[in-house]
């Protein structure tokens, strides 16, 4: 059973298995599986909301969050999973790989000393290959004109297929207005001061403080 947690946009409790916050309508995608494909129904719902917001200024698009990170306007998550990013023959960084309709992201685990964050626009990808070597059995190489990026992943062949598909499919090339957010409070300085006092007193957690601050500042 997946316990309820707080929405990164509005702070309300939500069930991660539903992929959407029932309070604000934000899409919130999380999975700790080694490889995970966002359900087709969820992808279609996100695309529909983006298209509607682009066509009708009065229709708001609440945004899509993956592990608490707000994706760019019009960006649709497709696949995510555990990965090691090889920056050299002797060094790799463990973390998560995320494929959206416009970018391939790598984010290293927070506890890694050599923290690495990478964004590869799919428009710059020239080739994707499924490789194997003597140590690992599932590696993908993502090529751009400037570099070759190597990742050890689960389900390498599926990663290759989906990266190629996302790059070539016009369905994912969306445009949309920026995600809507709560209006900024005019007295936000006082509100922030009160929140900081609650944090220092141990009444609220750091996570709760961050969520409330984002809501106040409209960020």
C-alpha positions, 0 to 999 in steps of 0.5 A: 500500500502506498501511503499518502504524501503532500502535493509539491504544488499545493501541499495537500495530501494525495495518493501517488498511485493516482498520479494526480492531486485531487486538490489542485489538479497537478500531475505528480509522478513518482516511482521507485521501481528500477524501470517505470513507464508512465501509464498511457492514460496519464500521458494522454490526460496530460497532453489533453490538458496542455493542448486545452491550456494552449487553445483557451487562455481561460483554461489553466494547466496546473503543471506536472511534477516528477519527484517534486521537480516541476517540468517545463510547460508542455513537457510530458513524462514518459519513462523513468528508472534507476541509472548509473551515468559514466562520466569516464572509464573510472567514474560513474554516478548513480541516480535516476534517468527521466525521459520526457517528450522533449528532454532526457534528464539524469539526476544523481542521488543526493548523497553522492559526493560527485553529484551530477545533473544532466539535461540532454534535449532530444532535438540534439540527440543524433543517435541512441544505441544499446550497448553491452560490455564485459562488466554490465549487460545493459548500457545505453549510449546517447549521442549528440554532436558534442558528446557521447553519454553512457548510462547503465540502466534496466531495460536498455532496449526499451529505453532506446526504443522510447528515446527514439520514438519520443524524438520522432513523434510530433505528439510530444512537441507541445506548447502551453502556457506556464503552469498556474499557481496560487496568487502571491500574497501581498503580505508574504514577508510577514507570512514567511517570517511566521513560517520561519518561526514555526520551522525554528520551533519545530512545529513544521518540518523543512519540507512543509516550510518549503512547500508553503514558501513556494505557494506564497512566492508563486514559484 
